[in-house]
């Protein structure tokens, strides 16, 4: 019995669907069915009851899958440990992240990583949180770049950065009409009460994304009733729509930093207590971290702690300068040229 068959059984047990399991394993459904049938013949017992919807496990199947998972985890850890011994600074690293996070991180991470580790192939998997967590559980990914909350039963994590989540809106929004906003910045946000947001149209990330989990938590905890009139998979798109007066949006500070000074909406905080999100790198609980994985984590820490333009926080003076000179494109172009010097 080879370990591929163990992986087939474990994946089928988790997805409870031959078609979904085949898709995750990148094989055809007939090929997967044939492999499962052969495995059951080898063992002399049925592992799955395929007459039920969804597919269920027999008692023998539950026993087999539990131990198969342990064998696969041991095999994966052994392979990583041997890689550390025989292929230091070589090999492949598979990182999972959402498309929005990929758009924001990769232009900064890839060049730095390839320069430091030219012999390591970096592969990126993109998808929503449910897909990424499944890839990590099934050992198709080594590390995930995510924001809390995550599945702490299956994963461990290391904190990269904690950042505030702000509410942003256009200066044309009725909520800020007539206010002096010349000093508005991430260090000096406009304070709004939860009641002021009731009924205000909002742009939010699609369900299943990490940022949507945070948005839903904020709305629930403050008992805010705002209609979500637009959904997007991109945090960057939500930010720019809010800046263009298409609803309001909850946005992490790094998105404001990345788009500064081209896009600069009004930055608000709900109440006086900041809401934050934790950006983390997570991996399977109890798994061995290879040297390559540890090096990647260290590089990410270095980037988010200030060695990357994306995470640099503009000063209060810079915010005020831009707010005072956004009237003409000439002033904006002057600022952009100044920033590039």
MARLORO-285010 format. One record per residue (C-alpha): residue number from 0; residue in three letters; x, y, z. Coordinates in Angstrom, 2 decimals, padded with zeros to 5 digits. Layout:
% residues N
   n res      c1      c2      c3
 NUM ALA       X       Y       Z
...
END
This chain:
% residues 341
   n res      c1      c2      c3
   0 UNK  000.00  000.00  000.00
   1 UNK  001.51  003.37 -001.02
   2 UNK  000.92  006.69  000.67
   3 UNK -001.01  008.05 -002.33
   4 UNK -003.86  005.74 -001.40
   5 UNK -003.76  007.03  002.15
   6 UNK -004.03  010.59  000.86
   7 UNK -006.95  009.62 -001.40
   8 UNK -008.86  008.13  001.54
   9 UNK -008.14  011.07  003.85
  10 UNK -009.24  013.62  001.22
  11 UNK -012.44  011.73  000.48
  12 UNK -013.19  011.51  004.20
  13 UNK -012.83  015.29  004.56
  14 UNK -014.73  016.35  001.44
  15 UNK -017.41  013.59  001.64
  16 UNK -017.69  013.83 -002.13
  17 UNK -015.89  011.94 -004.90
  18 UNK -016.07  014.92 -007.26
  19 UNK -014.72  017.39 -004.68
  20 UNK -011.99  014.99 -003.56
  21 UNK -010.94  014.34 -007.17
  22 UNK -010.74  018.08 -007.81
  23 UNK -008.55  018.66 -004.74
  24 UNK -006.29  015.77 -005.75
  25 UNK -006.08  016.95 -009.38
  26 UNK -007.33  013.63 -010.76
  27 UNK -010.46  012.38 -012.49
  28 UNK -013.38  011.03 -010.51
  29 UNK -013.24  007.57 -012.20
  30 UNK -009.53  007.29 -011.36
  31 UNK -010.21  008.15 -007.72
  32 UNK -013.11  005.69 -007.53
  33 UNK -010.89  002.95 -008.96
  34 UNK -008.12  003.68 -006.42
  35 UNK -010.56  003.65 -003.47
  36 UNK -012.04  000.36 -004.69
  37 UNK -008.56 -001.19 -004.93
  38 UNK -007.70  000.05 -001.44
  39 UNK -010.86 -001.51  000.00
  40 UNK -010.03 -004.77 -001.79
  41 UNK -006.51 -004.77 -000.31
  42 UNK -007.89 -004.20  003.18
  43 UNK -010.73 -006.65  002.77
  44 UNK -013.33 -004.22  004.14
  45 UNK -015.42 -001.25  003.09
  46 UNK -014.13  002.15  004.21
  47 UNK -016.89  004.32  002.75
  48 UNK -020.63  004.07  002.40
  49 UNK -021.24  005.56 -001.04
  50 UNK -025.01  005.05 -000.97
  51 UNK -025.45  008.03  001.36
  52 UNK -025.33  011.71  000.43
  53 UNK -022.87  012.98  001.45
  54 UNK -020.55  009.98  001.47
  55 UNK -020.00  008.62  004.99
  56 UNK -017.33  006.42  006.57
  57 UNK -017.83  002.99  008.01
  58 UNK -016.40  002.14  011.43
  59 UNK -013.40  000.61  009.65
  60 UNK -013.09  003.76  007.55
  61 UNK -012.99  006.04  010.60
  62 UNK -010.29  003.86  012.18
  63 UNK -008.27  003.75  008.94
  64 UNK -008.47  007.50  008.17
  65 UNK -007.44  008.51  011.71
  66 UNK -004.26  006.48  011.45
  67 UNK -003.66  007.38  007.82
  68 UNK -003.60  011.06  008.80
  69 UNK -000.91  010.36  011.39
  70 UNK  001.17  008.37  008.88
  71 UNK  000.95  011.18  006.29
  72 UNK  001.94  013.78  008.88
  73 UNK  004.93  011.67  009.95
  74 UNK  005.94  011.20  006.33
  75 UNK  005.68  014.92  005.66
  76 UNK  007.76  015.81  008.74
  77 UNK  010.41  013.21  007.85
  78 UNK  010.65  014.60  004.30
  79 UNK  011.09  018.12  005.69
  80 UNK  013.76  017.04  008.15
  81 UNK  015.69  015.21  005.43
  82 UNK  015.36  018.28  003.21
  83 UNK  017.00  020.35  005.94
  84 UNK  019.89  017.89  006.11
  85 UNK  020.53  017.30  002.42
  86 UNK  019.14  020.34  000.56
  87 UNK  019.81  023.37  002.70
  88 UNK  018.81  026.58  000.89
  89 UNK  017.26  024.54 -001.93
  90 UNK  013.87  023.07 -002.70
  91 UNK  010.30  024.34 -003.03
  92 UNK  008.12  026.40 -000.72
  93 UNK  004.35  026.58 -001.26
  94 UNK  002.62  029.62  000.25
  95 UNK -001.13  030.14  000.34
  96 UNK -002.90  033.51  000.48
  97 UNK -006.01  035.27 -000.77
  98 UNK -005.90  037.00 -004.16
  99 UNK -006.18  040.39 -002.44
 100 UNK -003.27  039.61 -000.11
 101 UNK -001.29  038.25 -003.08
 102 UNK -001.80  041.52 -004.93
 103 UNK -000.60  043.51 -001.95
 104 UNK  002.31  041.32 -000.78
 105 UNK  003.89  039.58 -003.77
 106 UNK  005.35  042.65 -005.53
 107 UNK  007.40  043.25 -002.37
 108 UNK  007.97  039.70 -001.13
 109 UNK  008.98  037.87 -004.32
 110 UNK  011.93  040.07 -005.37
 111 UNK  013.34  040.10 -001.84
 112 UNK  012.92  036.35 -001.38
 113 UNK  014.39  035.44 -004.78
 114 UNK  017.37  037.68 -004.17
 115 UNK  018.05  036.12 -000.77
 116 UNK  017.20  032.52 -001.74
 117 UNK  017.72  032.08 -005.51
 118 UNK  017.69  028.26 -005.33
 119 UNK  014.30  027.98 -003.63
 120 UNK  011.25  027.74 -005.87
 121 UNK  008.39  029.76 -004.38
 122 UNK  004.93  028.55 -005.39
 123 UNK  001.80  030.54 -004.53
 124 UNK -001.71  029.16 -004.04
 125 UNK -004.62  031.62 -004.13
 126 UNK -008.18  031.17 -002.87
 127 UNK -010.58  032.00 -000.07
 128 UNK -009.94  030.98  003.53
 129 UNK -011.88  027.71  003.31
 130 UNK -009.87  026.59  000.26
 131 UNK -006.54  027.66  001.76
 132 UNK -007.19  025.93  005.08
 133 UNK -008.07  022.73  003.19
 134 UNK -004.81  022.96  001.20
 135 UNK -002.80  023.32  004.40
 136 UNK -004.60  020.44  006.09
 137 UNK -004.05  018.23  003.03
 138 UNK -000.32  019.15  002.95
 139 UNK -000.65  020.89 -000.42
 140 UNK  000.62  024.13  001.17
 141 UNK  003.46  024.69  003.63
 142 UNK  002.50  028.09  005.04
 143 UNK -000.51  030.41  004.85
 144 UNK -000.48  034.19  005.03
 145 UNK -003.75  035.02  006.76
 146 UNK -005.48  037.24  009.27
 147 UNK -007.01  035.99  012.49
 148 UNK -009.28  034.24  013.29
 149 UNK -007.99  030.87  012.05
 150 UNK -008.73  027.23  012.85
 151 UNK -006.68  026.83  016.04
 152 UNK -007.61  023.14  016.35
 153 UNK -005.55  022.25  013.29
 154 UNK -003.07  025.12  012.92
 155 UNK -000.43  027.06  014.80
 156 UNK  000.69  030.55  013.88
 157 UNK  003.34  033.21  014.31
 158 UNK  002.32  036.87  014.50
 159 UNK  003.67  039.11  011.75
 160 UNK  001.89  042.37  012.46
 161 UNK -001.14  043.77  014.25
 162 UNK -002.80  046.70  012.48
 163 UNK -005.85  048.85  013.04
 164 UNK -008.98  048.44  010.94
 165 UNK -010.45  051.84  010.03
 166 UNK -013.74  052.92  008.51
 167 UNK -013.11  055.00  005.38
 168 UNK -015.39  057.17  003.27
 169 UNK -015.34  059.96  000.73
 170 UNK -015.07  063.57  001.91
 171 UNK -018.38  064.02  000.04
 172 UNK -020.20  061.61  002.36
 173 UNK -023.00  063.36  004.32
 174 UNK -021.53  062.01  007.58
 175 UNK -018.52  064.34  007.29
 176 UNK -020.13  067.32  005.59
 177 UNK -019.02  070.64  007.10
 178 UNK -016.28  069.14  009.29
 179 UNK -012.67  070.34  009.41
 180 UNK -010.79  067.34  008.00
 181 UNK -007.45  068.97  007.29
 182 UNK -005.74  067.03  010.11
 183 UNK -007.40  063.68  009.38
 184 UNK -004.93  060.75  009.32
 185 UNK -004.38  057.26  010.69
 186 UNK -002.95  058.90  013.82
 187 UNK -005.86  061.35  014.04
 188 UNK -008.98  059.55  012.77
 189 UNK -012.45  061.03  012.90
 190 UNK -014.39  059.45  015.78
 191 UNK -017.90  058.26  014.88
 192 UNK -020.51  056.61  017.06
 193 UNK -022.02  053.26  016.02
 194 UNK -025.44  054.91  015.76
 195 UNK -024.18  057.25  013.03
 196 UNK -023.60  054.26  010.74
 197 UNK -027.11  052.83  010.96
 198 UNK -028.58  052.73  007.45
 199 UNK -025.35  053.91  005.76
 200 UNK -024.58  051.85  002.58
 201 UNK -021.42  049.76  002.90
 202 UNK -019.01  048.03  000.53
 203 UNK -017.68  044.79  002.05
 204 UNK -015.54  041.81  001.14
 205 UNK -017.23  038.62  000.01
 206 UNK -018.19  035.98  002.57
 207 UNK -015.46  033.44  003.25
 208 UNK -012.70  036.05  003.30
 209 UNK -010.78  036.89  006.45
 210 UNK -011.64  040.58  006.21
 211 UNK -015.36  039.76  005.94
 212 UNK -015.13  037.79  009.18
 213 UNK -013.69  040.88  010.86
 214 UNK -016.34  043.18  009.34
 215 UNK -019.16  040.92  010.53
 216 UNK -017.63  040.84  014.02
 217 UNK -017.47  044.66  014.12
 218 UNK -021.07  045.06  012.97
 219 UNK -022.28  042.47  015.49
 220 UNK -020.27  043.79  018.44
 221 UNK -021.40  047.39  017.91
 222 UNK -024.93  046.36  016.86
 223 UNK -024.58  048.36  013.65
 224 UNK -027.26  047.90  011.01
 225 UNK -025.83  048.97  007.73
 226 UNK -026.93  047.57  004.37
 227 UNK -024.11  045.93  002.41
 228 UNK -024.88  047.18 -001.09
 229 UNK -021.66  046.02 -002.77
 230 UNK -019.40  042.99 -002.26
 231 UNK -015.92  042.43 -003.68
 232 UNK -013.08  039.93 -003.30
 233 UNK -010.55  042.78 -003.26
 234 UNK -009.89  044.90 -000.16
 235 UNK -008.13  047.37 -002.44
 236 UNK -011.25  047.69 -004.61
 237 UNK -013.46  048.27 -001.55
 238 UNK -011.07  051.01 -000.40
 239 UNK -011.11  052.81 -003.74
 240 UNK -014.90  052.55 -004.06
 241 UNK -015.33  054.11 -000.62
 242 UNK -012.87  056.88 -001.61
 243 UNK -014.98  057.44 -004.75
 244 UNK -018.13  057.84 -002.58
 245 UNK -019.54  054.37 -003.26
 246 UNK -020.55  053.48  000.28
 247 UNK -018.24  053.25  003.28
 248 UNK -015.79  050.41  003.96
 249 UNK -013.81  048.86  006.80
 250 UNK -010.18  048.73  005.67
 251 UNK -006.89  047.64  007.34
 252 UNK -004.25  050.30  007.78
 253 UNK -001.81  048.69  005.32
 254 UNK -004.24  049.29  002.43
 255 UNK -004.28  053.02  003.26
 256 UNK -000.49  052.99  003.35
 257 UNK -000.18  051.17  000.04
 258 UNK -002.46  053.63 -001.76
 259 UNK -001.03  056.79 -000.20
 260 UNK -001.04  059.44 -001.60
 261 UNK -002.98  058.57 -004.77
 262 UNK -006.15  057.59 -002.88
 263 UNK -006.88  059.28  000.42
 264 UNK -010.44  059.07  001.79
 265 UNK -011.56  060.23  005.23
 266 UNK -010.24  057.89  007.92
 267 UNK -012.60  057.11  010.81
 268 UNK -012.72  055.05  013.99
 269 UNK -015.88  053.67  015.58
 270 UNK -015.77  054.80  019.19
 271 UNK -012.48  055.47  020.97
 272 UNK -011.22  051.88  021.14
 273 UNK -009.25  050.78  018.04
 274 UNK -010.32  047.59  016.27
 275 UNK -007.30  045.62  015.08
 276 UNK -006.54  042.55  013.02
 277 UNK -003.62  040.19  013.47
 278 UNK -001.73  039.23  010.32
 279 UNK -000.15  035.82  010.83
 280 UNK  001.73  033.01  009.12
 281 UNK  000.15  029.70  010.01
 282 UNK  001.14  026.06  009.56
 283 UNK -000.09  022.61  010.58
 284 UNK -000.12  022.04  014.33
 285 UNK  002.92  020.06  015.47
 286 UNK  004.59  020.08  012.05
 287 UNK  008.33  020.55  011.59
 288 UNK  009.28  023.94  010.14
 289 UNK  012.11  023.56  007.63
 290 UNK  014.92  026.09  007.51
 291 UNK  013.45  027.44  004.27
 292 UNK  010.09  028.02  005.99
 293 UNK  011.76  029.69  008.97
 294 UNK  013.74  031.92  006.59
 295 UNK  010.55  032.94  004.78
 296 UNK  008.84  033.82  008.07
 297 UNK  011.86  035.89  009.12
 298 UNK  011.85  037.72  005.76
 299 UNK  008.13  038.52  006.12
 300 UNK  008.74  039.85  009.63
 301 UNK  011.53  042.06  008.32
 302 UNK  009.26  043.46  005.61
 303 UNK  006.26  044.23  007.80
 304 UNK  008.41  045.82  010.50
 305 UNK  009.34  048.69  008.24
 306 UNK  011.69  047.48  005.52
 307 UNK  008.95  047.68  002.88
 308 UNK  007.10  050.74  001.48
 309 UNK  003.77  048.93  001.84
 310 UNK  004.03  048.96  005.62
 311 UNK  005.55  052.40  006.11
 312 UNK  003.13  054.67  007.97
 313 UNK  003.14  058.23  006.55
 314 UNK  003.70  060.97  009.11
 315 UNK  001.01  063.40  010.26
 316 UNK  002.80  066.11  008.26
 317 UNK  002.61  064.02  005.09
 318 UNK -001.11  063.40  005.54
 319 UNK -001.78  067.09  006.10
 320 UNK  000.34  068.11  003.11
 321 UNK -001.53  065.78  000.77
 322 UNK -004.95  066.82  002.10
 323 UNK -004.02  070.45  001.53
 324 UNK -002.69  069.94 -002.01
 325 UNK -005.03  067.43 -003.61
 326 UNK -006.93  070.12 -005.51
 327 UNK -004.72  070.03 -008.61
 328 UNK -003.01  067.21 -010.45
 329 UNK  000.16  069.31 -010.55
 330 UNK  000.40  069.27 -006.77
 331 UNK -000.27  065.53 -006.69
 332 UNK  002.39  064.87 -009.33
 333 UNK  004.85  066.97 -007.34
 334 UNK  004.16  064.83 -004.28
 335 UNK  004.56  061.58 -006.22
 336 UNK  007.89  062.75 -007.62
 337 UNK  008.99  063.80 -004.14
 338 UNK  008.09  060.37 -002.73
 339 UNK  010.19  058.62 -005.39
 340 UNK  013.36  060.64 -004.71
END
